[in-house]
Every structure is written in structure tokens, then in C-alpha cells.
């Protein structure tokens, strides 16, 4: 049964998304249609920096008070920055829903960006950069995009030491005022709440200011590199390839192919690399499919001397799919994806993110067409995408010295 879903675009351009649930919990987020994809090379990391700063104090609340008002009422508070959006969210008992709206709208509208807090938070981000570099698995995930796309999109949205040092309060505040306006905002709520009251709150508390979000050209490339590092014991590698954009119906074939190849214990590459040959512990897949860019990847942690063997096994398995995938196996994978989708609906926080991403890529209501779209995937489209993956791909490995 389709959930009770409501969507409304206000006169000021702000989008309201709401999925009604009866459990006494609500997940709520204010998101802005801006992320790493909207940054130049010189300002790479500024969206993520702004996300950090919005929790550091407003005209009405200190950083401590922001956290306390949510947490002392039993809630969780956090945020995230992606390539396509930046979101500020909390999950809280529904009886305290008004507290969530008040606190989150306050940080969206009234953050102070104090100089002393900015200097302190820059140091925190430096530690985050170090953490991501020190974790081989995270590092190869971050780096593979550089081998798929040219600048400014390719580098990690967290930024670099150079860009973080060059981004001062003036640049942050200017970016914030340009982007964080009602026409760029999405308010998404999943849980026990009233849609009419959500709309009323948004209309009362947000004006009609207009903002704009910059766009930069995204250019594909295909590169391969092996990097050597001291102090690690395992080789970490990522094989990645471009897939159809969200607006292309064949994008769902990319989801099916990713699941077939590397999602779960029954996937082809898990069976081939780990179970049959014992070459790895972790064999994982992933896809990021958006309206402006789209790619899928395979991650494997293996022995240094086995990286070429693993890479060749990946290529060979894609070739097998391109030549011999049959409808029975395709239907099994479709059933797996549909089942995973249905299970994901259980958690309101996960569903909130799902709806936000779907809205950024078109219209949130299209998210509920997932099962129909997966069922409609054609065998020839999956085979064709597998064949293309063997012809043009990017590859990055981090290996012990």
C-alpha cells in the first residue's frame, strides 16, 4: 500500500515534503539544493564548512543550547553534506515536533558565523580530512571520483588544507546569503505530524527572498592509478564506471547490475572473489545515480600481489554478464532490490533522506515508483551496461609499500 504522501511548493519556492506515519516519532530535515557539485575548485569544501558552522550558534541560541533543546527532549541532531544537497536534521518524539522545527529553522535563518568559532571549526575539519585519509577504505572511495571526473567536480567535497585555509568568514557568509534562501530550501518530514501545520509554519517563518545556486560543467574521464603507502597491511581497490543519468530510464539497469555484481553474500563478485578464491574479506558495490552525474563502483580489500588478479576477475565477471545473463537470474536480483527497498521504508530517518534525494533528482513522489521501475528493467539493458563497463572504466588502488 502506498504511504500517505504530500508535496507542496510554496509561493516563495520552498518545497514541503511529508510522509504520514502513526508511530510517535518524527524525522525532520531542512535541506538546501546545494552541495559539492555546486563548488568551484577554489572553494571546494565550502558547503561542508557551512554545514559545520550552522551548529555553532545563532542570534537566539548558543551551540550548547542548540544541542540541548533537541537532546533533552529525547531527540538526535545532525547534518550531512552530499554532492547535491546539504541537510540539517533531527529525529525526535512527535510530541516535541515544534521544538525540532523551531531549532532547525533558527540555524537555517539566524546563524552568526562568529570568527572565533570559524577558526575553531576549521581545525575540526582538518582532523576530518586526516581521518578520511588515514582510513584506506574511505580514502579510495574519495579518490576514485577524481579518476572518473575532471575538476571541479572530481575532488572530494570535504575540501583540502589549501581551500579550507582560503575560505574566510566573508566568503562563507556571502555563499550562505546567496544560497540559503526559501526558493532553494526543502523541508522534509516523515512521521506523526500534520501537513497543514507544517505548511503553516513554513509560510509564517520564511519570506520571499530569492537565492541562486551555481552550476559547473561535469566532464567524464577514465583514469587508472596505483598509489603506494607505508604503514598499511592491505591493498584497497576500487573499480568504477559511468552509468546512465537519473532522467534516463536505463538508470534502473545500473541499480540492477550493481546489485547483481556486488551487493550481498549472493552477489557474483562476492562468490567469485571471496567464497571461491579467498582473495578478500570485503567485496562491496555501490551506485550514485543523480540527474547530473552517475556512476557505480566495486570495492575490494585484498593482498598487494593480488590486485591485478582481482581486477581481471571483476572484468571477466562483467564480460560473463554481458554475454550470458539470463532472465531467471535477472528476476532474482529484481526481487532482492524490491525487498531491500521495502525494508528500507521501515526507518523514518532513512525514508526522509530517500525523499530528499528523489526531490533533488526530480520529484520526491517518484521514489514510490521504485518497484515498478525495477520490475521494468530489460535484460538487454543490463547486459549492454555490463559490456560498456569493461570498455571504459576507472581504477584506483592504495597498496602497502
Secondary structure, 3 states (H helix, E strand, C coil): CCCEEEEEECCCCCEEEEEECCCCEEEEEEEECCCHHHCCCCCCCHHHHHHHHCCCEECCCEHHHHHHHHHCCCCEEEEEECCCCEEEEEEEEHHHHHHHHHHHHHHHHHECCCHHHHHHHHHHHHHHHHHHHHCHHHHHHHHHHHHCECCCCCCCCCCCHHHHHHCCHHHHHHHHHHHCCHHHEEEEEEECCCHHHHHHHHHHHCCCCCCCCCCCCCCECCCEEEEEECCCCCEEEEEEEECCCCCCCCHHHHHHHHHHHHCCCCCHHHHHHHHHCCCCCCEEEEEEECCCCEEEEEEEEECHHHHHHHHHHHHHHHHHHHHHCCHHHHHHHHHHHHHHHHHHCCCHHHHHHHHHHHHHCCCHHHHHHHHHHHHCCCHHHHHHHHHHHHHCCEEEEEEEC
